[in-house]
């Protein structure tokens, strides 16, 4: 259930799940939400490139304090990868830097076995070199700024996890081959880099031509609203509900809620404890943040388990 962005003249904190259109930066979306919400305290979790569309989680007021933890959650994408061409940006917005002979990349020549092996090699725990035009900082400068200034940095490979890389369609586009895929991955995974590396593994070159983010943690594209819809009726997902959709829940006693609200620490629940403390066991609480709730249902804090205790990461009370 959403709430009006203002109640009794006060700006309400919460999340806005935006279906970002192509051609806009994530910063552009935040600027639009700031105007609609009537507050400057707005941020987003997980940047989307201008060409990409789909789920962009935007926080308003207190909910901005959730964003750093939402950024670390699992993501899902629907992508189209073009084989037969490499580009300077690893996507369709860059200049073509290489092509493969048509015979090497045709749908007929590309066997299911070759594609399966190449995709399998990019699934699981892998090391990935970020794109040269990524927003990673090198010596205090963004990599894309250095690259555009003619001083492209050598970016080291870093570990990421691709939980699913499923090819859903293969079709010939002239002398090229387009592959549709569903990707479910850890935070920090670049789908552009997957497209580049798939092309390299097949010896054809490759780049990304379409990207739609369909999920960020517990928030799916079915929950998202376009900017036009938000302009007609701007509402936020309340803070307590927003955290419940993204993190496991711990129910507190009144005494625990008071202690946690003042930054105190609680007894650890344990890795084998139930998701809802005080309720029937359902599943083990994972090692990541847990949303802690007072008896009245209000969100008190995000906590993390440490040996023998639960420590607050961020307090909302």
GUTOR-431381 format. One record per residue (C-alpha): x, y, z. Coordinates in steps of 0.2 Angstrom, whole numbers, plus 5000, padded with zeros to 4 digits. Example, Ala and Ser with C-alpha at 12.3 -4.5 7.8 and 13.67 -1.06 7.14 Angstrom:
BEGIN
506249785039506849955036
This chain:
BEGIN
500050005000500750174995500550335004500350514998502050604997501450735010500350715025499950875036501250975026502650845030503650755017503450575019504950455018504850305007505350224991504850254973505050114961505350204944505250124927506650224920506450274901507850264889508850414885508850484903510250464916509850404934510250574940508950644928507650534936508150594953508050774948506250734942505750654958506450794968505250914959503850794961504150764980504550944984506150894993508050884989508350735000508150604986509350474980509450314970510050134972511050064958511450174942510650134925511550194909510550314899510150174886509450064899507650054905506749974920506849964938507750114947507450124966507250294972507250344990506450504998506950575014507350445028507250305015508850375007509750285021509150115014509950144997511650095001511049925007509849904992511249934980512149774986510649664983510349544968509849614951508949544936509049604918508349564901509649604888510049584869511849554864512449584846513849464840514949514826515349694832516349764846516149944851517150074861515850074876515349884875513549944870512650024856513150204860514950184856515950174840516250014831517949954835517949784826516949664816516949484812516749404795514949354792515349174790516049174808514549244816513049184806511649104815511948944805513848944809513548974828513148804835512148784851513548694858514748844856513548964863513148854878514948834882515349014881513849064891514248934904516049004906515249174911514049094924514449074942515849154952516849244938518149384937517549534927518549684920517349834921517049934905518250074902516750194902516150144919515950254934517250174944518450294952520350284947521450404957519950504961519350524943517850424935518550294923517350354909518050534910519850474909519350364894518550504885520050614888521150494879521850414895520850254897521450174913521849984916520449924926520849764937519649624936518549594951517449454957515649454953514249314953513149274938511749164946510849144929511349184911509949104901509849134882508049154877508149184858509449184844509149274827510049334812510149514809510949534792512749484794512549494813511749384827510649454841510549354857509149384869509549334887508949344905510349384918510249374937511849434945512649504960512849694963514349764953514049654938514149744921513049674908513949774895515549674900514549514899514149554881515949604877516649444885515349334877515949404860517749374865517449194870516549164853517849254843516649364835516649524846515049574855514149724862512549764871511049834861509649824874509549824893508049824904508249794923506749694929507149674947508249754961508149644977506349624981505649764969505149704952504649794936502849754940503049864955503750014945502850164939503350274924503750464927502150504918501150404930502050474945501750654938499850614938499950534956501450534966501550414981502950334990503050154997503150185016504750155025504250005035503449915020504949955009506149875021505049725023505049695004506949695003507649625019507249485031506249535046506549535065505149575077505649655093504949675110504549845116506149845127507249785112506449925101506850055114508649995116508949985097508250155094509550225105510950135096511049995108511549815103510449665105510749475108511149385092509749285085510849155077511049095059509748955062508449075069506749105061506549245049505149325060505849315078504449275090503449185076503549005070505248965062505148985043506948995036508749045042509149235043510549265030512149355034511549525026510549665034508949625044507549745046507049765065505249815069504449875085502849795091501749925083502549885066503650035064505450015057506750035070508349995061509349885050510449765060511849645056512249495066513949485074514649345086513549355101512649515096511549615083512249785079511249925071511849975054510650125052509350185065507650255058506750285075
